[in-house]
Amino acid sequence: MSSTDLPNCINAKLNRYFKQLDGEKASGVLKMVVQESEAITIKFILDKVKQNQSEAAKILGMNRGTLKKKIELYKLK
């Protein structure tokens, strides 16, 4: 993956999102992007480490308690 892949993917998704609004006002876009990205990343890492939360927390750079809260928040279990 090159350093431009992720930004290009996000830009493409945002363009589709704004086209789908069809004149409606957008709000909370940054929060939406951050939460969706975070949930996808956490699930990906958990799958890679066979659900080992301690290992996943180290890879993600957070403590295990924070990871557990995010797993519950995003309903990843």
Sequence and secondary structure as in RCSB ss.txt:
>XXXX:A:sequence
MSSTDLPNCINAKLNRYFKQLDGEKASGVLKMVVQESEAITIKFILDKVKQNQSEAAKILGMNRGTLKKKIELYK
LK
>XXXX:A:secstr
  TTHHHHHHHHHHHHHHHHHTT     HHHHHHHHHHHHHHHHHHHHTTT HHHHHHHHTS HHHHHHHHHHTT
  
